[in-house]
Amino acid sequence: MERQPLVEEKAQGIAPCASRFILMGVALSYGSLDVAMRLIFTLAASPSTTSVAVCKAAVGTLLFVPAILAQRGGGGAAPPGLWPMAAKLAFFNTASQELVYAGIARTSAAKAAFLLQLSVIFTPVFERVFLRRAQGRGVWVGAAVALCGVALLSAPTGSPATSAAAVAAARSAAVGDGLVVVGAALWGWYLCLTSAVPGDADATQVQAVKNLCCFGFYVFFWAAAAAAQHTTPADALVGWDAALPWALVVYCAAVPGALADVFQQKAQAAIRASEASLLLASEPLWAAVLGLALLGEDMSSAAVAGGGLIFLGAVVASGAVGPCPAGRMRVPSMSTISTYLSTPDFRRAMIQQEGVQLEARARDSFNLIEDPPSTSPSPLILARSA
């Protein structure tokens, strides 16, 4: 009887079927982000990458102003430690995006989207190296497959360049690929840090504070780049006299930036983490389709194979492919059980409703649990929801 209100509260959330469509739309919006940024940087008079980042962050911050004012008007107070946590997340988010934008300005949007999937590989590696969290065999298999994909995706194709312009373009594309890979590594660390965000934290409030901090970091990076390059005020305004860059920046900030983040955080709570990872991993596929349709970017056979290997490695490393044969569930470890027992009641009730009957599966697969509870969640969900 004590948990009945929790179950009723869960029932008012997003339905699993609707969550799948929402997450697919989120993946599509994320894929369109790289294409939209590439469209800005390929204009005849394109603005600098740092100024684009500042404008995008400014628009993204303004979108959350009503939410911040509503929260303050309602008398609500920010949870303890929200601002330091948001500042740490914002720094690595900003550094990652600056490198990715610089890379997209030099390489194709489709290649950048596939290379960004390496963050799924970097995240568990960082967890193992820096946070001492054990990782399954699938992580290392996925990392090896993804590295093979990077080699194919970034390998030069066709006959060697002979003209100076062709050589410069090839070198610029290689530098762009490297910048995107480093940005993916920083994004992987950013994902590691998101585990510090409380599961019951308000999604809109967290994103609002993080975006505000991101804006401050973007301004700092823009000012540092302008000082290093001795940019004049007139040079800083180059490319912003047309309407198209502004429209694309507003789209990037509003749809893939603000709305997609909030919808993803809400929709992921309704389905298993493995299924959410698989749906979100389709981002580079959408970017490849949109890049071909809007930018005319055609990928070579080797690049397509490399992108496919990166996609496969990301799916395997994310846990979307079950590590046990015949779809059987592994018996949860003591650390997993401890994580479950320390989970707040509301999240525990959510997990129980979306979980599986562990007793029959465990007895049939391993015969190791003598007296398990009648309903228990999937171990993967427990690990992802911690």
N, C-alpha and C positions, 0 to 999 in steps of 0.2 A: 504493500500500500504506500510505502514511503516513496517509491520510485515512480508511481503512476503519473504525477505531474511532469516528470522528466520525459517520459515516453510521449505524453501528449504534446509537449513542447517540440519534441523531435518530429512528430507527425505534421507539424505546421511548417516544416522546412521545405526545401526543394526536393521534388520527387527524383528518384534515381534516373528515370528515363529523361526527364528534363535536364538533369545535370550533365548527362552525356552530350546532349545537343549544345548545352552552354559551353562545355569544355572544348568541343569541336570548334565552336565559334571563336572561343578564346585562342585556340591554336591558329585558326585562320587569321585572326587579327594580329597575332604576333608575327606570322609569316608576312603579312602585308606591311609591317613596320619596316623591315629591311628594304623592301621594294620602294616604299615611299621615301625613305631616306636616300636611297640610291637615285631616285628621280630628282631630288633636290640637288645632289652633288653633281649630276650630269647636265644641269642647266648651263646655258651659254655663259651667264654671269652668276655663278653659284656663290652663296655665302660661305663663310668658313665653317668648319665642323664645330668649333667651340662656340661660335655665335648661334648656330642652329641648336646646340645643346642647351644654351642659356634660355633661348626663346621657348623651346619645348618644355623645359623645367618650369619656366614662369607660367605658361598656360596650364600645365599640370597642377601647379600649386594653387592657382586661382580657382580651378574647378573644385577644390576641396575647401575653399573658404566658407561656403554656406554650411558645410558639415561642422567645421570648427566653431562657427558662431552659434549653430544650433546646440552643440554640446555645451558650450559655455552658458548659453541662455537657459538651458535646462538645469543649470546648477550642478552639472556633473564635473568631476575633477579628473584630471589625467591620472592614470595608475602610476604608482611609484616606479621610477626608473625608466619611464617611457622615452623621455628625451635623450638620455645617454644611449639607450639601446637603438633608438631611431637614428641618432647621429652616426653610430658605428655602422649600421646597415647602409646609411646614405653614402658614406665615404666610399665603401667598396662598390656600391651600386654605381656611383658617379665615375669612379676610376675605370670600372669595367666598360661603361657605356661610352666614355670618351675614346677609349682604345678601339672599341667596335665601330664607332662612327668614323674614326680615322681610317680604319681598315676598309669599311664599305665604300669610302670615297676612292679607294684604289682597286678594289676587286669587285666581282659580281655579287649581286644580292643573294642569288641561290647558293653560291659557294660559302658566303658568310653565314647563311642560315644553317647550312649543314655543319660548318666548323663550330658554330655556337653550341651544337648539341654535345660537344666535348665536355661541357660543364657537367653533364650527367656522369661523366667518367671522373672528372676532377673531384667532384663532391665526395664520393666514398673514399677516394684515395686520400684526400685531406683529412677526412674523419679518421682514417686508420693511422696516418702518420702523425698528425698533430693532436687529435683528440683521443687516440688510443681506443677507438671503437672497432671491434672485430667486424670483418666483412666476409661475405660468402664467396664461394668460388666463382659465381656468376659475375661478380664485379670485375675480377681479373680477366676472365674470358672476354667480357664485353670491352674492357680496356684494350686488350690485344687486337680484337677485331676492329675497333675504332681507329687504332693507330695505323693499321693496314689501310683503312679507308682514307685517312689523312694523307698518306703517302701517294695513293692513287689520285685523290682529289687535287692535290697541289702539284702533281708532277707536270712538267711541260709537255704539251701535245703538239703534233704537227712537226714540220721541218724547223730546224733552228733559225732563229731570227737573224737577219743579216743587216738590215738598216738600223741606224742609230735610234730612230723613233721606236721601232719594234723591240729593240733590246731594252730601252728605257721603260716601255709599257710592261714588258715581262717582269722586269725587276720591281716595278711599282706594284704589280699584282702579287708578286711573292711577298713583298713587305706588307701589303694589305692582309694577306693570309696570316702572316705571323702576328700582326697586331690583333686580329680577330681571335687567334688561338690564345694569346695572353689575356685578352679580355674575357674569353670563356673561362680561363683559369681563375681570374678574379671573381667572376660570377659564381663559379663553383664554391669559392670560399664564402661569398655572400650567402649562398644557400645554406652553408653550414651554420652561419651565424643566425639564420632565421629560426633555428631550433630553440633559441632563447626567447622567442616571442611566445607569451602564454597562449594556450589554445583557446581560452575564453576571451581573449582581447578583442575589442571591437575592430573589425576589419577596416572600416572607413577611417576611424581615428588613427590607427597605426599608419595607414597609407598617407593620410594628410600630414602627419608630423614628419614622416620620412621624406615626402616630397618637398616639404618646406626646407628641410636640411639639405636635400639634394640641390635645391636652387642655390643655396649659399655656396656649396662646393663648386657648382658649375660656374658661378660668377667668379670665384677665386681662380679656377683653372683658366677661364677666359681672360682674366686680367693678367695672369702670369704669362700666357701665350702672347698676348698683345704687347706686353713689355719686352719679352724676349725677341719678338719679331719687329719691334719698333713700329707698331701699327698706329696709324693716325685715325682720328674719329671718322674721317671720310672713308678710309679703307674698311673700317668696321661695318659701315652701312652698305657695302657693295653686295648686290644681289637681293636686297630687301625692298627695292622699289617696285617689284612686281607682286601680283596677288597670289600666284601659284605657290611660292615658297611658304607664305603665311598660311594658306589653306592646308598644305601638306603638314606643316608643323602643328597646327591646331588638331588635325586628324590624328597624328601620331601621339599627341599628348592626351587627347580625349578618349580615343577608342583603344588602341593597344596599350596606352600608358595607364590611364586612370580607371576606366570602366572594366577593362579586362582583368586588372589586378584584383579588383573587388569581387567580380563575378567568379574568378578562379578560386579565391579563398572561400567563398560561400558554397560553390558547387562541389568542391573536392570533399566537403564534409558528408556528402550524401552517397558516395560510392567508394569502393576500395581504392587504396592508394595505387596499387598496381595498374588498375584500369585507368585511373586518372593519368598516370605517367604515360601509358600507351597512347591515349588520346592526345595529350599535349606534345608527344614526340612527333606528331604529324606536322608540326610547324614548318620544317624545311621543305616538305613536299608541297605545301601551299605556297611557300616562297618561290619554289622552282616554277610552279604553274603560273603564278602572277608575274614573275620575272620574264618568262617567255612571252606572255601575253602583252605586258605593258612596256617592257624594255627591250624585247627581242633578244634576250640572253639565252643562247643555245649552249648546252653543256655537252662536252664530248663524251664518248662511250666510257672512257676511263674515269672521267669526272662523275658520271652517273653511277658507275660501279663503286667508286670511292664514297660518294654520298650515301649509297645504299648500305655499305659496310658501316659507316658512321651511325646511320639510323639503326641498323641491327644491333651494333654494339651498345648504343644508348638504351635500347629497349631491354637488352639482356642485363645490363648493369643496373637499370632502374628497378629490377625485380618484377617487371611486367610478365616475364616468362618464368613460370614456377620452377624451382630447382628440383622438385621431387618427381619421380616417375608416376605415370598414370594419374596425375592430378591430385596425388595424396598430399596431405598437409604434414609438415614436420612438427614434432613435439616441441613446444616452446621451451627455450632455455630458462634458467633461473633468473637471468637478468631481464628477459622479456616478461616473465611473470611479475617480477618486482616493478617493472615499468607499468604494467597493467594495474597492479594494486595501488600504485601511487597516483593513478590517473584520477582527476576530479570526477565526481559522481555523474555530472551531466554528460561528459565525454564518454564515460564508461557505459552509460545507458545507450548512447548513440552507437558505440562500437558493438554492443551486444545485439542491437537490432539488426545491424548489417553483417554481423559475424556468421559463423557456421557452427554446426553441432560438432564440437571437438571430440567428444567422448567416443563416438562410433568410429571416427576416422583414426584417432590415435590408437585405439585398441586393435583395429584392423591392420594398421600399417606397422606399428612398432610393438604393441602390447607392453608398453612401458608405464602407462598411467593406470593406477589401480582405482582411484576414486576421483576422477576429474569432475569439475562442475558441469551441470547439465547444459549450459550454454556458454560458449567462450568464443571470442573473436579470432579472426585470422591472425597468425603471428606477424604477417607482413603489415597488417593494419596497425598492430600495436607498435611495431618498430617505427612506422612512418608517423604515427600520431603523437609520439613522445615529444 
